[in-house]
Amino acid sequence: MISALADNAVLDGIRLMSSLLANDRLRVHARCTGLIDEIPGYSWDDRAAERGEDAPIKAGDHSIDAARYAIKTSEVLWRPLLRSPAA
């Protein structure tokens, strides 16, 4: 079962995606309309924050979740291919 192999570390995956996007290491093709539509609405759960937890609101996030799973789960394959940014 493939899903059993997926890395579902939500916060690590979110941090990884955020870092890759911020450093121009991840680009999203214009045809990925679901992901593009979801990104601006991705937000943190205020109730979870009140309990001292970091948790995203689980609504309208299927494409973001799929991207996060794919990126985090395959990190061991693509991470060695990244070059350090030019100094």
N, C-alpha and C positions, 0 to 999 in steps of 0.2 A: 504494500500500500504506500503510494508516494507521499500522501499527506503526513504520514507518520514521520517522514524524514524532514519535513519543513521546520525551519527555525522560527518559532512563533514568539520570540522575545520582543514584545511590542515596543517597549521604550527604547531598547537597543536598535531596533529596526527603524523607528522614527528618527532617532538621532543620526543614524547612518544615512538615511535618505536626505535629511535636512543638510547634513554636512556635504554630501555629494552634490546636491543641487546648489548650495551656497558657493562651492568651490568649482563650479562648472565642470564637474566630473560625471554628472548625470544629466542627460537631456531627454526630453519627452517629445516624441514625434507628434505632429499636429493631428494625426489620425487617432491618437489615444484620447478621444474626446471625453470618455468617462472619467479618466484620471484628471484631465485638465479641468473639467467641470467640478470635480470634488475637492481639489486642492484648496481653493480659497475658503471653502466652508469647513475645513478640518479645524476642530477646536477642542479645547480641553474641558473636561467635566468639572464645573465649579463645586459640585457636591463632593466629588472625590477629593478635590483640593482642600476642602474644609476638613476632611479626615486625614490630611497629610499625604494623600496619594496622588500620583501623576497618572491620569487616565484620559484618553481621548473619548469624546462623545461617540457612541456607536450608532451612527445614523448616516446613511448615504455615503458609506466609505468602502464599498466593495472593491472598486478599482484601486484605491490607495492600499487597502489590505493586500490585494493580489501583488501589487508592485513591491510592497514591503517584504512580503514572503519571498518573492523571487530574488530580490536583491540580497536580503540577509542570508537566505539559504544557500545561495550560490557564491557568497563572498569569498570563500576559500579558493574558488576558481579564478575570479577576476582580480582580486586584490593584488596578487603578485605582478599583474600586468600594468598597474598604475605607476607612472613615473612621478617622482617628486616634482612639485611646482618649481619652475625656474626661480632662482634667488635674485 
